Structures are given as C-alpha cells and as structure tokens.
C-alpha cells in the first residue's frame, strides 16, 4: 500500500478540514481498502480529520498542529512503533499505528522546518 500523505499534510497544516475530507474520500475511492492493514490506516486518517473538524484542543493531532506537543511526540511515536513491530497484533491495528507514525513524522519534520 502506497499512500502519498504530502497533500494531506499540507491541508492539515492549513487546517483545511474540507480539503482534508475531500482528499480522504478521493484516497479511499482509489485505494484498495479490502485488506485489513489499509482499513486500519484509513481509519486512523479519518480519526485525525474528524478531530481537526471537532477542534478539540486535547486531541493529539490538534496539539501537533498547534505545536503544543513537547516531548510527548517522541513517546507517542515510540509506543506506536513498538505496537507495529508486534506480529501478534491484528493487521488493522498495525495499519492504524503506521498511519500515526507516518503522519506524525511528516508533521514534525514540517513543523521543525517552519
């Protein structure tokens, strides 16, 4: 599975919820979401977009976008990486955690550049 997150990351940085929802729907329609890993990956992305839409200041994605995450991001990434390495975990859970790893890595790299 190969999903180019760069357009989504740009939309997230602009806090463009409408654009992020449109990107997610387009990605969902062109991605073979028949496998469990991809279902989990897309579910995580959907959750991030929904959290952006609700504007909850305690949600992880909104904290990252507001640059209010401090040291917590490294901890979140390490925990997610540990879970993805556990082969007994269902594929959808590994997909979910992989999406978080991918998005956080992209956002943090972009945040450090801005």
N, C-alpha and C positions, 0 to 999 in steps of 0.2 A: 504494500500500500504506500502510495506516494502522494501526499497532500502538500501543496505549496501554501504554507501559512503566511508568507510575506504580505499578501493583500489583506488578510485578516488582521495581522499585527498593525498595519498602517491604519486600518479602520478603528481598531481598539485604541491606538494612541490618540486618534482624533476624537474618541468617544462617540463615534458614529454608529449608534445601535442599529439604525435602519439598514445602513450599508452592511454591517456585520451579519444581520439576519439574512439579507439577500445573498451575501457570499456563502453563508452556511447552507441555505436552501439549494443554491446552484451546485455547491460542492457535493451535497447529499445526493442530488439527482444524477451527477456524473460519476460518483464513486460506487463501486460495488460494495454495498454495505451488507452483503449476505454473510460475511464471516463475522464471528463474534468480536475479534480484535477491533475491526473497523467500527462496529456498532458502539463499543466502549469508547473509542477515540472520538467519534462524532457526538456521543452523549456528553462527554466532558466539554467539548467545544460549545455545545448547546447550553450547558450549565453556565459557562463563562459569559456567553452572550446574554442569557437571562439575568444573571447577576448584574451585568452592566445596565440592563434595562431597568431593573428594580432600583438601582442606585444605592444599594445597601453598603454603607461605609465599612462594615465589618467583613465583607466578602473578600476573599484572598485576591481575586482579580482586580477589584476596585482599589484595594490597598496598593497593589503593584502599580496600577495606572496612576495613582496619586503619589507614588514614590514614598509611601508610608509603610514600608515593609522591613526595613532594617536588616538585622541578621537572620530574620525568620525565613527568608527565601532559600538560603543555603540549606537550612534544616528541612524545609519542605521538599526541596529537590533531592536531598539525600534519602529521605524516607520514601519518596516515590521511586527512586532508582532501586532501592532495596526491595520494594514490593515487586517491581517489574522483573527482577532477577529471580524471584521465587517461582520456580516452574510449576508448583502445585496450584498457583493462583489461576483462576479461570481466565481465558483469553480476553474477555470483555473488560475485566479489571485491569489487566496489563495494558490494554489499549487506552483505557481511561487515564491511567497513570502516565503512560507515554505521551499522551496529548498534553498533560500538565507540564511534563518535563520540556517538551518541545516549545510550548508557548512561553513558559517562564524563562527558558534560556534565550529565546528571541527577544522578549520584552526587556529582560535585564541587560542584554547586550545593547539594545537600542537605548535604554534609559541611561546607561553609562556613557553613551556617545552624545546624548543631548545635554 
